[in-house]
Amino acid sequence: MVLSHAASDSDVSVHSTFASRYVRTSLPRFRMPENSIPKEAAYQIINDELMLDGNPRLNLASFVTTWMEPECDKLIMASINKNYVDMDEYPVTTELQNRCVNMIAHLFNAPLGETETAVGVGTVGSSEAIMLAGLAFKRKWQNKRRAEGKPFDKPNIVTGANVQVCWEKFARYFEVELKEVKLREGYYVMDPEQAVEMVDENTICVAAILGSTLNGEFEDVKLLNDLLVQKNKETGLDIPIHVDAASGGFIAPFLYPELEWDFRLPQVKSINVSGHKYGLVYAGIGWVVWRNKEDLPDELIFHINYLGADQPTFTLNFSKGSSTIIAQYYQLIRLGHEGYRNVMENCRENMIVLREGLEKTGRFNIVSKDEGIPLVAFSLKDNSSHTEFEISEMLRRYGWIVPAYTMPANAEHITVLRVVIREDFSRTLAERLVMDIEQVMHELDELPSRVIHKISLGEVKSEDNGDNMVVTVKKSDIEKPKEINVKKKSDKPIFC
């Protein structure tokens, strides 16, 4: 006779994950559970929830790399447990970072001698890089003012209103006044002439953006440099430039090698770039390089020896992973100038395909420029019936994540959609996106217009004002957050 017994709750080996008690009850969300669960169940539960995330490859809001070669993925996984800060224990990783810094400095035309090493550091992204560069400018300005016996308690920095939110973070966290050059319709980057007019003896630097988050446009760093040289000569000031090349630093050298924006210009003292954007590495790596040693005050560099040897460090954090540094070195030697140029040219060509496809619909104005980051920013020619926010929302039904947003101060009435073209965005995907946008427009055309729809819902107030009928339309839930954000002084682009 065959004997059988009922498995207990603890006898998990005979259960499939989906037949176990671990998927029948909700797990704690805000408190650590008292008891353990099997590794298979933990994996399955988390994996199931993550399926509800968007597809990174179809996330066209982000500049951040979403694909790397399998060989590099292997290197990343092999070094996932290395803490970069343990330089004495992982000297080869430290050496790879130093090689990356020097390669990038030479790419940006740093004035280095044959045996001279570059001054720079790897960071977790351009936000940290900008904080470090800003601190260097602030400390150097303070030291100079202190030596001259002048007040050094009211530093300011001049930027365009189109800067990424990390610049406002720097200003607020480190008590620096942010003086912004406002935008205007049709001109969505910093005006160099207005910027130079705003500098004074308390200006620690002017920040120029090589690749605006809003429309991908490169600011005119050469004109800014020439105007500052002239103003410095007339006033006796010495106002430097920092170039925020988070997105454009790995594009301009390969697509526009004759464009002067880097250390070829004498007032450019530091540059940051995101390795995890067009440096073609997964999220978590940025770089900042200085023109020479004199531009990084020595008192900002810490020296530690409790990890086994004297180690200089200039970072805002301490521990960080080594894998993205190794991945950056892989890309630099794997691709070289030829490979990066091919990737960037391909991105630009796919950008043109998308732009021309949108233009052929006759429904959109193109806001982005031909020269700049390979992206397409566009707005409706007629948004009286439907808005860019509705297009963005409906595209999600097809899997696409395409952001809609309003421009910063003085151009708040302009709303745009933006598609970032990354390495893994193919010609086929570009053509498919155009088809899906056309389908969305067709579906919107079949719907009642905003005014008619809201009249039926009682969300429209109309007043007879003599010869004119005044119609007031309530904002939709999609539009309300955008309107609120525009009114906030701290509103800055936060797209990755």
GIMO-V354426 format. One record per residue. SS is DSSP state (helix for helix, strand for strand, loop for the rest). PSI is psi in whole degrees, -180 to 180 (NA if undefined). NEAR is the number of other ideal C-beta (glycine too) atoms within 10 Angstrom. Layout:
# GIMO-V354426
((SS PSI NEAR) (SS PSI NEAR))
This chain:
# GIMO-V354426
((loop 135 2) (loop 130 3) (loop 144 4) (loop 161 4) (loop 155 6) (loop 133 5) (loop 140 10) (loop 172 8) (loop -29 9) (loop -13 6) (loop 78 10) (helix -12 17) (helix -23 7) (helix -3 9) (loop 143 16) (loop 158 10) (helix -43 16) (helix -8 11) (helix -1 10) (loop 165 17) (helix -15 11) (helix -21 19) (helix 2 16) (loop -16 8) (loop 154 6) (loop 138 7) (loop 154 13) (loop 140 8) (loop -31 5) (loop -3 4) (loop 144 6) (loop 134 5) (loop 156 8) (loop -37 6) (loop 158 4) (loop 163 8) (loop 159 15) (loop 150 14) (helix -35 8) (helix -41 14) (helix -42 19) (helix -44 14) (helix -48 11) (helix -42 17) (helix -46 16) (helix -43 10) (helix -39 9) (helix -41 12) (helix -39 10) (helix -20 8) (loop -21 6) (loop -9 6) (loop 160 8) (loop 164 13) (loop 118 10) (helix -36 16) (helix -28 14) (helix 6 17) (strand 91 19) (loop 7 22) (loop -26 19) (loop 144 18) (loop -9 20) (loop 139 20) (loop 135 24) (loop 6 16) (loop 136 13) (loop 164 19) (loop 149 14) (helix -35 6) (helix -38 10) (helix -36 20) (helix -38 14) (helix -43 11) (helix -39 16) (helix -47 19) (helix -33 10) (helix -22 11) (loop 12 19) (loop -23 10) (loop 11 9) (loop 127 17) (strand 117 15) (loop -32 22) (loop -19 19) (loop 69 16) (loop -34 20) (loop -32 13) (loop -29 13) (loop 65 16) (helix -30 11) (helix -40 9) (helix -42 20) (helix -42 18) (helix -38 12) (helix -38 22) (helix -44 21) (helix -37 15) (helix -42 15) (helix -45 24) (helix -45 20) (helix -39 18) (helix -43 16) (helix -41 25) (helix -43 24) (helix -37 14) (helix -34 20) (loop 14 25) (loop 41 17) (loop 140 23) (loop 75 11) (loop 142 16) (loop 177 6) (loop -40 4) (loop 4 5) (loop 137 13) (loop 151 12) (loop 158 20) (strand 116 21) (strand 177 27) (strand 150 21) (strand 145 24) (strand 179 26) (loop -3 18) (loop -179 22) (helix -24 27) (helix -49 20) (helix -39 20) (helix -42 32) (helix -40 25) (helix -45 21) (helix -44 24) (helix -43 27) (helix -41 26) (helix -39 20) (helix -44 23) (helix -44 26) (helix -46 21) (helix -40 18) (helix -40 20) (helix -43 23) (helix -43 15) (helix -40 13) (helix -45 12) (helix -40 17) (helix -42 11) (helix -30 9) (loop -1 10) (loop 27 7) (loop 158 10) (loop 144 10) (loop 35 17) (loop 1 8) (loop 60 12) (loop 151 21) (strand 162 18) (strand 139 26) (strand 127 26) (strand 174 26) (strand 159 25) (loop -6 21) (loop 6 25) (loop 157 27) (strand 159 23) (helix -23 15) (helix -26 21) (helix -38 24) (helix -35 17) (helix -46 16) (helix -48 24) (helix -42 20) (helix -44 11) (helix -35 12) (loop 19 13) (loop 59 10) (loop 130 23) (strand 132 13) (strand 114 17) (strand 114 17) (strand 135 23) (strand 119 23) (loop 154 14) (loop 174 23) (strand 161 14) (loop 128 10) (loop -10 8) (strand 97 11) (loop 24 24) (loop 174 23) (loop 132 26) (loop 115 18) (helix -38 22) (helix -43 12) (helix -37 13) (helix -45 26) (helix -33 21) (helix -27 13) (helix -13 14) (loop 152 22) (loop -169 13) (loop -15 15) (loop 4 18) (strand 121 23) (strand -28 24) (strand 167 28) (strand 131 28) (strand 123 26) (strand 145 31) (strand 121 25) (strand 81 25) (loop 83 27) (loop 138 28) (loop -33 25) (loop -47 28) (loop 11 22) (loop -1 28) (strand 141 24) (strand 133 23) (loop 156 26) (loop 85 19) (helix -34 26) (helix -46 16) (helix -42 16) (helix -45 26) (helix -47 23) (helix -40 17) (helix -38 20) (helix -38 25) (helix -44 14) (helix -44 11) (helix -40 15) (helix -38 17) (helix -38 9) (helix -33 8) (helix -15 12) (loop 3 8) (loop 171 13) (loop 73 11) (loop 120 22) (loop 175 22) (strand 137 23) (strand 135 27) (strand 117 29) (strand 94 29) (loop 37 29) (loop -47 32) (loop -37 28) (loop -11 28) (loop -29 29) (loop 10 27) (loop -53 25) (helix -43 28) (helix -22 22) (helix -33 20) (helix -32 19) (loop 62 15) (loop -23 9) (loop -11 5) (loop 125 17) (loop 111 17) (loop -10 27) (loop -145 22) (loop -1 22) (loop -21 15) (loop 128 21) (loop -28 15) (loop -10 21) (strand 115 26) (strand -22 22) (strand 154 27) (strand 136 32) (strand 153 29) (strand 146 28) (strand 115 29) (loop -27 32) (loop 8 24) (loop -109 29) (loop 7 29) (loop -10 24) (loop 35 27) (loop 149 28) (loop 163 20) (loop 138 17) (loop 17 17) (loop 129 29) (strand 170 27) (strand 146 30) (strand 132 26) (strand 146 27) (strand 156 22) (loop -48 25) (loop 178 14) (helix -32 12) (helix -19 11) (helix -4 17) (loop 101 26) (loop 133 17) (helix -27 10) (helix -11 8) (helix -13 13) (loop 126 11) (strand 149 10) (strand 124 8) (strand 153 14) (loop 7 9) (loop 6 6) (loop 8 13) (loop -19 11) (loop 163 11) (loop 126 10) (strand 117 16) (strand 141 11) (strand 136 13) (loop 86 18) (loop 165 18) (loop -22 13) (loop -179 10) (loop -78 10) (loop 144 9) (loop 158 18) (strand 156 17) (loop -15 23) (helix -39 24) (helix -29 25) (helix -45 25) (helix -40 23) (helix -37 26) (helix -42 27) (helix -40 21) (helix -49 20) (helix -40 22) (helix -42 23) (helix -28 13) (helix -46 14) (helix -43 16) (helix -173 11) (helix -42 12) (helix -48 9) (helix -45 15) (helix -41 22) (helix -42 15) (helix -43 13) (helix -47 19) (helix -38 21) (helix -39 13) (helix -42 16) (helix -44 22) (helix -42 19) (helix -40 14) (helix -31 23) (helix -42 23) (helix -41 15) (helix -46 18) (helix -45 25) (helix -46 23) (helix -36 13) (helix -40 18) (helix -39 21) (helix -37 14) (helix -23 11) (helix -24 13) (loop 10 7) (loop -11 18) (strand 149 22) (strand 134 13) (strand 123 16) (loop -28 21) (loop 166 23) (loop 160 16) (loop -38 11) (loop 118 13) (strand -153 25) (loop 140 29) (loop 85 28) (strand 164 26) (strand 115 30) (strand 130 27) (strand 156 25) (strand 159 19) (strand 139 20) (loop -33 10) (loop 107 7) (loop 25 14) (loop -29 9) (loop -43 16) (loop 161 21) (loop 167 21) (helix -33 25) (helix -36 23) (helix -39 21) (helix -46 22) (helix -45 21) (helix -43 15) (helix -29 20) (helix -25 22) (helix -26 12) (helix -23 11) (helix 2 15) (loop -11 12) (loop 138 22) (strand 101 16) (loop 114 26) (strand 148 19) (strand 138 21) (strand 161 24) (strand 153 19) (loop 161 24) (loop -170 21) (loop 137 15) (loop -2 15) (loop 27 20) (loop -23 16) (loop -6 9) (loop 124 20) (strand 136 20) (strand 158 24) (strand 151 24) (strand 132 25) (strand 118 26) (strand 128 26) (loop 112 26) (loop 177 23) (loop -39 17) (loop 12 14) (loop 103 23) (loop 171 13) (helix -40 12) (helix -42 9) (helix -38 18) (helix -46 21) (helix -39 14) (helix -39 13) (helix -42 23) (helix -44 18) (helix -42 11) (helix -36 17) (helix -41 25) (helix -40 15) (helix -41 14) (helix -43 21) (helix -39 17) (helix -44 9) (helix -40 14) (helix -38 17) (helix -28 11) (helix -15 7) (loop 158 13) (loop 148 12) (loop 166 13) (helix -44 21) (helix -47 15) (helix -43 11) (helix -40 16) (helix -25 19) (helix -42 16) (helix -27 10) (loop 0 8) (loop 24 8) (loop 9 15) (strand 132 16) (strand 130 12) (strand 140 12) (strand 134 9) (strand 111 8) (strand 70 8) (loop -119 6) (loop -13 5) (strand 146 8) (strand 118 9) (strand 121 10) (strand 126 12) (strand 121 10) (strand 129 15) (loop 147 14) (loop 146 16) (loop 166 16) (helix -32 8) (helix -39 14) (helix -29 19) (helix -50 12) (helix -36 11) (helix -41 19) (helix -41 11) (helix -43 11) (helix -36 15) (helix -35 17) (helix -19 9) (loop 136 8) (loop -31 7) (loop 5 9) (loop 120 19) (loop 152 20) (strand 134 17) (loop 16 11) (loop 143 15) (loop NA 18))
